[in-house]
């Protein structure tokens, strides 16, 4: 019986990753589709993708699949061919990372979940298939310039803090579940306006656009492929980019630069900074912005208390 999960610790996996003699390609994709047995589907994917040395974080549910992963370049074509052989994954639109150091993931994790995006929607009358209109980068830019257009960032506040589209509505929510009702409140009374939604790769806008239409908004549009696809289209077609700053990503990179502007500040000292890190104190692990100077001064901790606890834990461990 082949193993269907990772059995190595993080240190071993990181050593293996940095010792690899080949390059990796970071990609993402999603699809809302009916998966009748998510656990069996998950197990079959793990067997196939582990064989191709795929690393990443994938969620599978009855409603579909949401995947972010890195693949050895030498196995990429075989991986794509493998997708074609799975009916639920055939002709999958793939988004390739804008910036990629090949170290975005260190293990393969495929989880079965109730939903591929935790939206908090329990209304049985809500139809998630009634999505808004998908629009291109050029259309998005054009519609942004029109009067009575509202641009809404459908990401979490810590994502939009480091990068967002010009003049976008930026919800303060920390989760997508919290954001949907907040956006309804922010857009109250604007049901007749043209709504432009965007997110990282498009998956959250699928739910959000259907959610807004369900609540009476008529002209709902979503950026096809999200910020990732937009950045590629801007470069390929030489059109102006209206996204400023960094695009937050949910892997080891924690961000990819779209424009040179730094629009956020270090949470420790207040200097311009868009560098996300996790507090190294294991009892905290808070995600926050910190410049390199403060990281050195505070040992990559978010506050003095965490730094003191970190040192105390090290001393205690060494004395055992």
Secondary structure, DSSP 8 states (H G I E B T S, - for coil): ----S--S-HHHHHHHHHH-SS-EEEEEEEEE---S-HHHHHHHHHHHHHHTT-EEEEEEETTEEEEEEEEEGGGHHHHHHHHHTSGGGTT---EE-SS--S-S-SSEEEEE-S-SS------TT--TT---EEE-HHHHHHHHTSTTEEEEE-S-HHHHTTEEETT-EE---SSHHHHHHHHHHHTTT-TTSEEEEE-SSSHHHHHHHHHHHHTT--SEEEETTHHHHHHHHHHHHT----EEEEE--SSTT--EESSS----B-TTT-SB---EEE-S-TTT--EEE--HHHHHHTTT-SSHHHHHHHHHHHHHHHH-
